[in-house]
Amino acid sequence: MTDQTPQPLHLGQNSALPASPEAAVLDYVPNPRPGTLYLVRFAAPEFTSLCPVTGQPDFAHLVIDYAPGETIVESKSLKLFLGSFRNHAGFHEDVTVGIGQRLFAEMQPRWLRIGGYWYPRGGIPIDVFWQSGSQPEGLWVPDQGVASYRGRG
C-alpha cells in the first residue's frame, strides 16, 4: 500500500460486529490488477436481517458480483457489514438494494450487481435484484447459481 492509501481498519485486527449497517466501516484496498476486466463474486448463503413489521428474522442467500475499478472491497470488512444486518429491520427490497448501492457508491467499481434470494415468509419467497448499469462488454458473468425456490437447498 502506498502512503496515500489508508490501512484497512479490520484486516489483522479483532473487530466487533458493528451495531448497525450505518455504523459499519467498509474497507477498500487498491485493485491488484488495475485495468484488467474481471469479476469478483461474494456469496453469503446465511445472511439474516429482521422483518420491520414482526421483528422476526428473515434469511437470504446473497450473491454480490462486481467488476473492480481502482479498488476492491476487503472481505473481512464486508463480512462485518453484512453481519451488522442481524439486528437491522428492513424490507427485503430495501436491504438488498441498499447493500448494492452502498458498495457501488463507496467502491466505485466498473459494474456491480446483487441478487437477494430470500427464503419464504408467509409462504412466499421474495427475490430482489439490482445492478449498477449494463454489464461491461467482454466481462464473463456466470449465473449466480441460486435455484428458484423449491426448498432452495
Summary of the structure (lengths in Angstrom):
residues: 153
radius of gyration: 16.0
end to end distance: 40.9
largest distance: 53.0
contacts: 416
relative contact order: 0.20
helix: 19%
strand: 31%
